[in-house]
């Protein structure tokens, strides 16, 4: 089975332009997939990612939360096991989201 990185997929199937919305759910390999992206060149506005280890009163315990914060994404919402992150500048440049 051929394995592609997130950066490879975006380059090959999106012609190097990041999708506006990215959803990652790969059964406990989510951080590995995130880490395989080129976050300098490919910045989706919204990223949904499964994070079963996330605890609301201790978000910094989550490797995914720390990873996304280091890349200037803000945790916007949670839905069961999925965290929804928005790019820090998204509210200034994109549609207005309810708070």
N, C-alpha and C positions, 0 to 999 in steps of 0.2 A: 504494500500500500504506500503510495506516494504521500509524503507529509509536506505540507506547505506552511510557511509562517504567515502570520497575519499580514505582514508587510508584503509578502509574495502575492497573497490573495488580492489585496487592494491594488497592487501594481498590475497584476494580470487581468483581473475581472472588472476593475473600476478605472483602469487606465491611469493609475497613480493619483486619482482624486478620491479622498476619503468619502464614504457615504455620510449623509447627514445623521443617520441613526444606525448604530451598531449594537447588535444583541449577541452576547456570548454566553453559552450554556453548554459546557463540555465536561460535566461530571468530575469536578475536583481538579481539572487541569486549567481552569479559567485564568489563574495568574500566569501560567506558562504561555497561554495564548496572548494575553495582554503584553507580556514581556517580549513577545516575538514581533510586536508592531514597531513601526517607525513613527513615534509620536511627535517628532519634530516636523515631519513632512505631511503626515496623515492625521488630521484632527477632526474626528466626527463631532458634531455639535452635541449629540446625546449618545451616551453609552449605557446600555443595560447589561448587567453582568450578574450571574448567579454567585452568591456569596453566603454559603451556609454557615460560615463561622462568625458572621457579623452579629454583634451584640449592641443594641442601641445605646446603652449607657457607657459603652467602652468601644467606640468606633475605631480608635487608633490601634486596637488589638488585631484588627483585620488587615492582612497583607494587601488585599485588594484596595481597601480604603486608602491605605498609605500610598500605594502605587498611584492611584488616581489623583490624590492630593498633590503628590510630587510633580504631576504633569498638569497642574492648574485646572483640575476638574473639581466640581463641588457636588457633594451628595445632595440630590434634590428630593428623592423619595425612596421608599422601600415598599415592595409588594411581595409578601411571603418571604422567599429566599432571594429575590432579585433586588439589587441596588440600582437605582437610576441616577446617573451622573450627568451633569451638564458642564460644558466648557465654561470657564470662568467669565468669558466675554459674551456668552450666548444671550443673556438677558439684555445686553446693551445693543447687540447687533441683529438679533433674531426676533421672533414673535414673543410677545409678552406672555409670560407664564404666571398662573396664579400662585400666590405665596401661601 
